[in-house]
Amino acid sequence: MAITRRPPGSLLGERRLGSRLYELDVASDAVGRTVKVRLLVPEGWSREADRTWPLLYLFHGGADDHRSWTRGTDVERLSARHGVIVAMPDGGVAGGYTNWWNFGRPGGPAWETFHLHELGGLLRQAYRAGEAQAVAGVSGGGYGALIYAARNPGRFRYAAAFSSPCTIRSPVVSTALLLATWRVGKVNPLRMWGVPVVHDRVWRSFDPTCMAEGLRGTGLYLSAGTGRRGPLDPPDDPIDHAAGAEPIVRRTVPRFLRRLRGLGIPATVHLYDRGTHSWPYWNRELHHAWPLIMEALGPDRTPDQAPD
């Protein structure tokens, strides 16, 4: 009896959670398991349409999942009057938004391959996503937005990063990332990019500051607070375990901006004095960045099929 093998990026299941909100189960060879994706489609969308719609990826932080954007923001309401498909895929617990190096040996997970090729292909083929694309994320997901755009020049018209590390090679950031990956992901964090300094070639290839030349032509929005409690923090809320992340990521922004200025690449930047590493501030920043993202995406009405 012949065994039928599904191609990577195959849709295994689809559940409708609201008038415009779907949850997908997607088979992934790159990750080695089924991956969940939440999908917001615009009013008037149809999978049989002879047109396409612009696509916006939204990436969650390292200890979260695909449900975080619909839970932590009002993106469903915000996107209601805009003709854009919003994809909110799982990125794994401490998945890193990267194809893990594994010391040069074969193996996964390969999250970049899943998000941009397996899922990207499915969204074009089955959901009428078009060539115009943008990407945004919070915390580690914002790093994912920056590095995916930098490593794939010209793919994204806009990239927005909220409270996100703009470099991974400083001693403080690399140590924090390795410890967080070990603590949250329960895996050997050195499998991701190897040993800092020793395998610097690999680290550089996944560092937004080092790869910044690839962002030429991509609109950029960067924001971060100081970690001090601000106007959106309920006064009686306990301090979150992620509170220390905000000042760390904030310190990576100036070096990244100097690199961008040296390359002549513009960016919209919002650095605020008070604000923690939390969703109330990220929802606010989404609203700030949203008009810029929508302007960059513009109309996309051609039934095109962009290559992977």
Solvent accessible surface area in square Angstrom, and as a share of the most:
residue,aa,sasa,rsa
1,M,239,1.07
2,A,95,0.74
3,I,164,0.83
4,T,129,0.75
5,R,173,0.63
6,R,139,0.51
7,P,90,0.57
8,P,66,0.42
9,G,6,0.06
10,S,16,0.10
11,L,54,0.27
12,L,75,0.37
13,G,20,0.19
14,E,64,0.29
15,R,94,0.34
16,R,155,0.57
17,L,82,0.41
18,G,28,0.27
19,S,85,0.55
20,R,15,0.05
21,L,13,0.07
22,Y,16,0.06
23,E,16,0.07
24,L,0,0.00
25,D,21,0.11
26,V,0,0.00
27,A,20,0.15
28,S,7,0.05
29,D,77,0.40
30,A,15,0.12
31,V,22,0.12
32,G,62,0.60
33,R,113,0.41
34,T,58,0.34
35,V,0,0.00
36,K,80,0.34
37,V,0,0.00
38,R,41,0.15
39,L,0,0.00
40,L,0,0.00
41,V,7,0.04
42,P,3,0.02
43,E,120,0.54
44,G,72,0.69
45,W,35,0.12
46,S,41,0.27
47,R,89,0.33
48,E,140,0.63
49,A,25,0.20
50,D,119,0.62
51,R,51,0.19
52,T,0,0.00
53,W,10,0.03
54,P,5,0.03
55,L,0,0.00
56,L,0,0.00
57,Y,0,0.00
58,L,1,0.00
59,F,0,0.00
60,H,1,0.00
61,G,10,0.09
62,G,32,0.31
63,A,66,0.51
64,D,34,0.18
65,D,29,0.15
66,H,13,0.06
67,R,112,0.41
68,S,0,0.00
69,W,2,0.01
70,T,32,0.19
71,R,147,0.54
72,G,23,0.22
73,T,16,0.09
74,D,40,0.21
75,V,0,0.00
76,E,64,0.29
77,R,156,0.57
78,L,27,0.13
79,S,0,0.00
80,A,35,0.27
81,R,215,0.79
82,H,56,0.25
83,G,44,0.42
84,V,2,0.01
85,I,0,0.00
86,V,0,0.00
87,A,0,0.00
88,M,1,0.00
89,P,0,0.00
90,D,17,0.09
91,G,0,0.00
92,G,5,0.05
93,V,86,0.50
94,A,12,0.10
95,G,5,0.04
96,G,20,0.19
97,Y,7,0.03
98,T,0,0.00
99,N,45,0.23
100,W,18,0.06
101,W,59,0.21
102,N,13,0.06
103,F,64,0.27
104,G,56,0.54
105,R,159,0.58
106,P,137,0.86
107,G,57,0.55
108,G,30,0.28
109,P,30,0.19
110,A,19,0.15
111,W,6,0.02
112,E,14,0.06
113,T,44,0.26
114,F,0,0.00
115,H,0,0.00
116,L,0,0.00
117,H,64,0.29
118,E,18,0.08
119,L,0,0.00
120,G,0,0.00
121,G,6,0.06
122,L,15,0.08
123,L,0,0.00
124,R,10,0.04
125,Q,142,0.63
126,A,30,0.23
127,Y,0,0.00
128,R,27,0.10
129,A,0,0.00
130,G,1,0.01
131,E,101,0.45
132,A,0,0.00
133,Q,6,0.03
134,A,0,0.00
135,V,0,0.00
136,A,0,0.00
137,G,0,0.00
138,V,1,0.00
139,S,20,0.13
140,G,22,0.21
141,G,0,0.00
142,G,0,0.00
143,Y,8,0.03
144,G,0,0.00
145,A,0,0.00
146,L,0,0.00
147,I,1,0.00
148,Y,0,0.00
149,A,1,0.01
150,A,2,0.02
151,R,72,0.26
152,N,33,0.17
153,P,91,0.58
154,G,67,0.65
155,R,42,0.15
156,F,4,0.01
157,R,103,0.37
158,Y,15,0.06
159,A,0,0.00
160,A,0,0.00
161,A,2,0.02
162,F,0,0.00
163,S,0,0.00
164,S,4,0.03
165,P,10,0.06
166,C,2,0.01
167,T,3,0.02
168,I,1,0.00
169,R,63,0.23
170,S,30,0.19
171,P,108,0.68
172,V,82,0.47
173,V,6,0.03
174,S,7,0.05
175,T,72,0.42
176,A,35,0.27
177,L,52,0.26
178,L,30,0.15
179,L,109,0.54
180,A,40,0.31
181,T,10,0.06
182,W,155,0.54
183,R,122,0.45
184,V,39,0.22
185,G,18,0.17
186,K,159,0.67
187,V,52,0.30
188,N,73,0.38
189,P,17,0.11
190,L,55,0.27
191,R,73,0.27
192,M,10,0.04
193,W,6,0.02
194,G,0,0.00
195,V,51,0.29
196,P,35,0.22
197,V,131,0.75
198,V,108,0.62
199,H,46,0.21
200,D,40,0.21
201,R,177,0.65
202,V,7,0.04
203,W,3,0.01
204,R,111,0.41
205,S,36,0.23
206,F,15,0.06
207,D,1,0.00
208,P,0,0.00
209,T,7,0.04
210,C,26,0.16
211,M,60,0.27
212,A,0,0.00
213,E,83,0.37
214,G,10,0.10
215,L,0,0.00
216,R,119,0.43
217,G,79,0.76
218,T,6,0.04
219,G,25,0.24
220,L,3,0.02
221,Y,6,0.02
222,L,1,0.01
223,S,3,0.02
224,A,1,0.00
225,G,0,0.00
226,T,35,0.20
227,G,21,0.20
228,R,112,0.41
229,R,90,0.33
230,G,15,0.14
231,P,108,0.68
232,L,66,0.33
233,D,22,0.11
234,P,62,0.39
235,P,131,0.82
236,D,125,0.65
237,D,66,0.34
238,P,119,0.75
239,I,135,0.69
240,D,81,0.42
241,H,140,0.63
242,A,27,0.21
243,A,25,0.20
244,G,45,0.44
245,A,31,0.24
246,E,0,0.00
247,P,41,0.26
248,I,41,0.21
249,V,10,0.06
250,R,57,0.21
251,R,152,0.55
252,T,6,0.03
253,V,3,0.02
254,P,59,0.37
255,R,94,0.34
256,F,0,0.00
257,L,26,0.13
258,R,138,0.50
259,R,92,0.34
260,L,2,0.01
261,R,161,0.59
262,G,70,0.67
263,L,34,0.17
264,G,57,0.55
265,I,7,0.04
266,P,111,0.70
267,A,37,0.29
268,T,60,0.35
269,V,56,0.32
270,H,57,0.25
271,L,65,0.32
272,Y,17,0.06
273,D,83,0.43
274,R,111,0.41
275,G,0,0.00
276,T,18,0.10
277,H,17,0.08
278,S,30,0.19
279,W,42,0.15
280,P,59,0.37
281,Y,0,0.00
282,W,15,0.05
283,N,37,0.19
284,R,61,0.22
285,E,0,0.00
286,L,0,0.00
287,H,61,0.27
288,H,84,0.38
289,A,0,0.00
290,W,6,0.02
291,P,81,0.51
292,L,58,0.29
293,I,0,0.00
294,M,29,0.13
295,E,137,0.62
296,A,31,0.24
297,L,3,0.01
298,G,27,0.26
299,P,116,0.73
300,D,13,0.07
301,R,163,0.60
302,T,84,0.49
303,P,80,0.50
304,D,32,0.17
305,Q,101,0.45
306,A,21,0.16
307,P,119,0.75
308,D,98,0.51
